[in-house]
Amino acid sequence: MVNASGTAFLARSAALEAITECYQSPTGCDITVFGASTPYVRVAHFFEGTVTVWELVKSGGWMMLPIILSSIAAMAIVAERLWTLRASRVTPEHLLGQVWVWIKDKQLNKEKLKELRANSPLGEILAAGLANSRHGREIMKECIEEAAARVIHELERYINALGTIAAMAPLLGLLGTVLGMIEIFSSFMGTGMTTNAAVLAGGISKALITTASGLIVGIPSVFFHRFLQRRIDELVVGMEQEAIKLVEVVQGDRDVDLAEGKA
């Protein structure tokens, strides 16, 4: 009877040991928990990952600061431009048809022009042409071109800055690596050529962190710079087509299909 009880106790102890996990926290304290998927383990792993990222940033040296600032600036520019360069905001549908309705109903006055100018970048261009339509085709076109130049300049805001970040971030990373290598080999020479290969390899790996970080920032920046530049080109082509339609409609060379809102 005693042997049976002892056997059952040992079996329960073995099962308990199988589901018990010992976790070494980043602070050096041992935490024993039941089950690998408990919240305590997940929280500990989260903080361990945070500490690891912070250690990598510190290993990169002071050159990581401009790279991190560049990444923040690039993310802010991309988010702002993606929101600003929406087609529904820049070139609203049926806008030319609405303008033609105002012209036919003789409702096109200063208030309507002010409303049109504040409606969208395309509305600003159309309003500039309508305000000078009585002076003839050539004057109307010139006013449209002047307004389009201002609108395009506004659409391209921060794009050059994003391109600069895309080109600069990898160079900052390379500079950080070069400075790190200089420091490593200087200390290597100062020790009388006694540093072992493991220490040297560890120092080189830390120096390469800045290069990797610069590439991580630079590659997405190049992608979004090209993407946003392409979107601006498409929007400019669309506004140019709408402006040409407006000139032809106002000068009597073209009609507007009000069912579709397009010329």
For each residue, the residues with C-beta under 8 A, 3 or more apart:
1: 4 5
2: 5 6
3: 6 7
4: 1 7 8
5: 1 2 8 9
6: 2 3 9 10
7: 3 4 10 11
8: 4 5 11 12
9: 5 6 12 13
10: 6 7 13 14
11: 7 8 14 15
12: 8 9 15 16
13: 9 10 16 17
14: 10 11 17 18
15: 11 12 18 19
16: 12 13 19 20
17: 13 14 20
18: 14 15
19: 15 16 34 35
20: 16 17 32 33 34
21: 32 33 34 35 36 41
22: 30 31 32
23: 30 31 32 33 40 41 44
24: 28 29 30 31
25: 28 29 30 31 44 47 48
26: 44 47 48 51
27:
28: 24 25
29: 24 25
30: 22 23 24 25
31: 22 23 24 25 40 44
32: 20 21 22 23
33: 20 21 23 38 40 41
34: 19 20 21 38
35: 19 21 38 41
36: 21 41
37: 41 42
38: 33 34 35 41 42
39: 42 43
40: 23 31 33 43 44
41: 21 23 33 35 36 37 38 44 45
42: 37 38 39 45 46
43: 39 40 46 47
44: 23 25 26 31 40 41 47 48
45: 41 42 48 49
46: 42 43 49 50
47: 25 26 43 44 50 51
48: 25 26 44 45 51 52
49: 45 46 52 53
50: 46 47 53 54
51: 26 47 48 54 55
52: 48 49 55 56
53: 49 50 56 57
54: 50 51 57 58
55: 51 52 58 59
56: 52 53 59 60 209
57: 53 54 60 64 68
58: 54 55
59: 55 56 206 209
60: 56 57 63 64 67 176 206 209 210 213
61: 64 176 179 180 210
62: 65
63: 60 66 67 172 173 175 176 179 210
64: 57 60 61 67 68 176 209 210 213
65: 62 68 69
66: 63 69 70 172
67: 60 63 64 70 71 169 172 173 176 210 213 214 217
68: 57 64 65 71 72 213
69: 65 66 72 73
70: 66 67 73 74 165 168 169 172 217
71: 67 68 74 75 169 216 217
72: 68 69 75 76
73: 69 70 76 77 161 165
74: 70 71 77 78 162 165 166 169 217 220 221 224
75: 71 72 78 79
76: 72 73 79 80
77: 73 74 80 81 158 161 162 165
78: 74 75 81 82 162 224 228
79: 75 76 82 83
80: 76 77 83 84 158
81: 77 78 84 85 157 158 159 162 228
82: 78 79 85 86 228
83: 79 80 86
84: 80 81 89 155
85: 81 82 89 90 155 228 231 232 235
86: 82 83 89 90
87: 90 91 235 238
88: 92 93
89: 84 85 86 92 120 121
90: 85 86 87 120 121 122 155 235 239
91: 87 95 120 121 122 235 238 239 242
92: 88 89 95 119 120 122 123
93: 88 261
94: 97 98 260 261 262
95: 91 92 98 99 119 120 122 123 126 242 261
96: 99 100 126 242 245 246 249 256 261 262 263
97: 94 100 101 256 257 258 260 261 262
98: 94 95 101 102 261
99: 95 96 102 103 108 116 126 130 246
100: 96 97 103 104 249 256 258
101: 97 98 104 105 107 258
102: 98 99 105 107 108 112
103: 99 100 106 108 249 250
104: 100 101
105: 101 102
106: 103
107: 101 102 112
108: 99 102 103 112 113 130
109: 112 113
110: 113 114
111: 114 115
112: 102 107 108 109 115 116
113: 108 109 110 116 117 127 130 131
114: 110 111 117 118 127
115: 111 112 118 119
116: 99 112 113 119 123 124 126 127 130
117: 113 114 123 124 127 128
118: 114 115 123
119: 92 95 115 116 122 123
120: 89 90 91 92 95 123 124
121: 89 90 91 124 125 151 154 155 235 239
122: 90 91 92 95 119 125 126 238 239 242
123: 92 95 116 117 118 119 120 126 127
124: 116 117 120 121 127 128 147 150 151
125: 121 122 128 129 144 147 148 151 239 242 243
126: 95 96 99 116 122 123 129 130 144 242 243 246
127: 113 114 116 117 123 124 130 131 147
128: 117 124 125 131 132 143 144 146 147
129: 125 126 132 133 140 141 143 144 147 243 246 247 250
130: 99 108 113 116 126 127 133 246 250
131: 113 127 128 143
132: 128 129 135 139 140 143
133: 129 130 140 250 251
134:
135: 132 139 140
136: 139 140
137: 140 141 247 251
138: 141 142
139: 132 135 136 142 143
140: 129 132 133 135 136 137 143 144 247 250 251
141: 129 137 138 144 145 247
142: 138 139 145 146
143: 128 129 131 132 139 140 146 147
144: 125 126 128 129 140 141 147 148 243 246 247
145: 141 142 148 149
146: 128 142 143 149 150
147: 124 125 127 128 129 143 144 150 151
148: 125 144 145 151 152 236 239 240 243
149: 145 146 152 153
150: 124 146 147 153 154
151: 121 124 125 147 148 154 155 239
152: 148 149 155 156 232 236
153: 149 150 156 157
154: 121 150 151 157
155: 84 85 90 121 151 152 232 235 236
156: 152 153 159 160 232
157: 81 153 154
158: 77 80 81 161 162
159: 81 156 162 163 225 228 229 232
160: 156 163 164
161: 73 77 158 164 165
162: 74 77 78 81 158 159 165 166 221 224 225 228
163: 159 160 166 167 221 225
164: 160 161 167 168
165: 70 73 74 77 161 162 168 169 217 218 221
166: 74 162 163 169 218 221 222 225
167: 163 164 170 171 218
168: 70 164 165 171 172 218
169: 67 70 71 74 165 166 172 173 214 215 217 218 221
170: 167 173 174 211 214 215 217 218
171: 167 168 174 175 214
172: 63 66 67 70 168 169 175 176 210 214
173: 63 67 169 170 176 177 210 211 212 213 214 215 217 218
174: 170 171 177 178 210 211 214
175: 63 171 172 178 179 210
176: 60 61 63 64 67 172 173 179 180 207 209 210 211 213 214
177: 173 174 180 181 207 208 210 211
178: 174 175 181 182
179: 61 63 175 176 182 183 207
180: 61 176 177 183 184 203 204 206 207 208 210
181: 177 178 184 185 204 207
182: 178 179 185 186
183: 179 180 186 187 207
184: 180 181 187 188 200 203 204 207
185: 181 182 188 189
186: 182 183 189 190
187: 183 184 190 191 195 203
188: 184 185 191 193 195 200
189: 185 186 193
190: 186 187
191: 187 188 194 195
192:
193: 188 189
194: 191
195: 187 188 191 199 200
196: 199 200
197: 200 201
198: 201 202
199: 195 196 202 203
200: 184 188 195 196 197 203 204
201: 197 198 204 205
202: 198 199 205 206
203: 180 184 187 199 200 206 207
204: 180 181 184 200 201 207 208
205: 201 202 208 209
206: 59 60 180 202 203 209
207: 176 177 179 180 181 183 184 203 204 210
208: 177 180 204 205 211 212
209: 56 59 60 64 176 205 206 212 213
210: 60 61 63 64 67 172 173 174 175 176 177 180 207 213 214
211: 170 173 174 176 177 208 214 215
212: 173 208 209 215 216
213: 60 64 67 68 173 176 209 210 216 217
214: 67 169 170 171 172 173 174 176 210 211 217 218
215: 169 170 173 211 212 218 219
216: 71 212 213 219 220
217: 67 70 71 74 165 169 170 173 213 214 220 221
218: 165 166 167 168 169 170 173 214 215 221 222
219: 215 216 222 223
220: 74 216 217 223 224
221: 74 162 163 165 166 169 217 218 224 225
222: 166 218 219 225 226
223: 219 220 226 227
224: 74 78 162 220 221 227 228
225: 159 162 163 166 221 222 228 229
226: 222 223 229 230
227: 223 224 230 231
228: 78 81 82 85 159 162 224 225 231 232
229: 159 225 226 232 233
230: 226 227 233 234
231: 85 227 228 234 235
232: 85 152 155 156 159 228 229 235 236
233: 229 230 236 237
234: 230 231 237 238
235: 85 87 90 91 121 155 231 232 238 239
236: 148 152 155 232 233 239 240
237: 233 234 240 241
238: 87 91 122 234 235 241 242
239: 90 91 121 122 125 148 151 235 236 242 243
240: 148 236 237 243 244
241: 237 238 244 245
242: 91 95 96 122 125 126 238 239 245 246 263
243: 125 126 129 144 148 239 240 246 247
244: 240 241 247 248
245: 96 241 242 248 249 254 256 262 263
246: 96 99 126 129 130 144 242 243 249 250 263
247: 129 137 140 141 144 243 244 250 251
248: 244 245 251 253 254 263
249: 96 100 103 245 246 252 253 254 255 256 263
250: 103 129 130 133 140 246 247
251: 133 137 140 247 248
252: 249
253: 248 249
254: 245 248 249 263
255: 249 263
256: 96 97 100 245 249 261 262 263
257: 97 260 261 262 263
258: 97 100 101 261
259:
260: 94 97 257
261: 93 94 95 96 97 98 256 257 258
262: 94 96 97 245 256 257
263: 96 242 245 246 248 249 254 255 256 257
